[in-house]
Amino acid sequence: MLDIIRNAMLAGFGVQEKVREFIDELVKKGELSESQGAKLVKEWSEKADKNADDISKSLNELVQKALEKMSLPSKDEIAKLKEQVSTLSEKIRKLEETGRQNP
């Protein structure tokens, strides 16, 4: 899935470059003034950025939902479990020492 996302983003960057080249060509041919060309590039870039942000938000939501369905433990939960294991290991060690001292 990440490959698909990466390829889509790379394709988007390629499209952005092609649009700029196309507008530059129109300016060179005199079909657009430089200011019109600059305005079109700016408008298109703003729309592309907004679309990229929207896609990014949607993907983040999708990934979050997928992770929630997988019921993976959070970093905090793992840290708490490590702490509990350490505490229990220490208690076992003390019990074993006590057992050795009172045969």
C-alpha positions as CSV (number, residue, x, y, z in Angstrom):
1,M,0.0,0.0,0.0
2,L,2.8,2.4,0.8
3,D,4.3,1.7,-2.7
4,I,1.0,2.8,-4.2
5,I,1.0,6.0,-2.2
6,R,4.6,6.7,-3.0
7,N,4.0,6.1,-6.7
8,A,0.9,8.4,-6.7
9,M,2.9,11.2,-5.0
10,L,5.7,10.8,-7.4
11,A,3.3,10.9,-10.3
12,G,1.8,14.1,-8.8
13,F,5.2,15.7,-8.8
14,G,5.7,14.7,-12.4
15,V,2.3,16.2,-13.3
16,Q,3.2,19.4,-11.5
17,E,6.4,19.7,-13.5
18,K,4.5,19.0,-16.8
19,V,1.9,21.7,-16.0
20,R,4.7,24.2,-15.4
21,E,6.4,23.2,-18.6
22,F,3.1,23.5,-20.5
23,I,2.4,27.0,-19.1
24,D,6.0,28.1,-19.9
25,E,5.5,26.9,-23.4
26,L,2.3,29.0,-23.7
27,V,4.1,32.0,-22.4
28,K,6.9,31.5,-25.0
29,K,4.4,31.2,-27.8
30,G,2.8,34.4,-26.7
31,E,-0.5,32.8,-25.9
32,L,-0.2,33.9,-22.3
33,S,1.5,36.8,-20.7
34,E,4.2,36.2,-18.1
35,S,1.9,37.5,-15.4
36,Q,-1.0,35.3,-16.6
37,G,1.4,32.3,-16.7
38,A,2.7,33.1,-13.2
39,K,-0.9,33.4,-11.9
40,L,-1.9,30.1,-13.5
41,V,1.1,28.3,-12.0
42,K,0.4,29.9,-8.6
43,E,-3.3,28.9,-8.7
44,W,-2.5,25.4,-9.9
45,S,0.2,24.9,-7.2
46,E,-2.2,26.1,-4.5
47,K,-4.9,23.6,-5.6
48,A,-2.3,20.8,-5.9
49,D,-1.1,21.6,-2.4
50,K,-4.6,21.6,-1.0
51,N,-5.4,18.3,-2.8
52,A,-2.1,16.8,-1.4
53,D,-3.1,17.9,2.1
54,D,-6.6,16.4,1.7
55,I,-5.1,13.1,0.5
56,S,-2.6,13.1,3.3
57,K,-5.3,13.6,5.9
58,S,-7.5,10.9,4.3
59,L,-4.5,8.5,4.3
60,N,-3.7,9.3,7.9
61,E,-7.3,8.6,8.9
62,L,-7.3,5.3,6.9
63,V,-4.0,4.2,8.6
64,Q,-5.3,5.1,12.0
65,K,-8.5,3.1,11.5
66,A,-6.5,0.1,10.2
67,L,-4.3,0.3,13.3
68,E,-7.2,0.5,15.6
69,K,-8.8,-2.6,14.0
70,M,-5.5,-4.5,14.5
71,S,-5.6,-3.8,18.2
72,L,-1.9,-3.1,18.4
73,P,-0.7,-1.9,21.8
74,S,0.4,1.7,22.2
75,K,3.8,2.8,23.3
76,D,2.4,3.7,26.7
77,E,0.8,0.2,27.1
78,I,4.1,-1.4,26.2
79,A,6.0,0.8,28.6
80,K,3.6,-0.2,31.4
81,L,4.0,-3.9,30.6
82,K,7.7,-3.6,30.7
83,E,7.5,-1.9,34.1
84,Q,5.2,-4.7,35.4
85,V,7.6,-7.3,34.1
86,S,10.5,-5.6,35.9
87,T,8.5,-5.4,39.1
88,L,7.4,-9.0,38.9
89,S,11.0,-10.1,38.1
90,E,12.3,-8.3,41.1
91,K,9.6,-9.9,43.4
92,I,10.5,-13.4,42.0
93,R,14.2,-12.7,42.6
94,K,13.4,-11.7,46.2
95,L,11.2,-14.8,46.8
96,E,13.9,-17.1,45.4
97,E,16.5,-15.5,47.7
98,T,14.1,-15.9,50.6
99,G,13.5,-19.5,49.7
100,R,17.2,-20.3,49.6
101,Q,17.7,-18.7,53.0
102,N,14.9,-20.7,54.6
103,P,15.3,-24.4,53.4
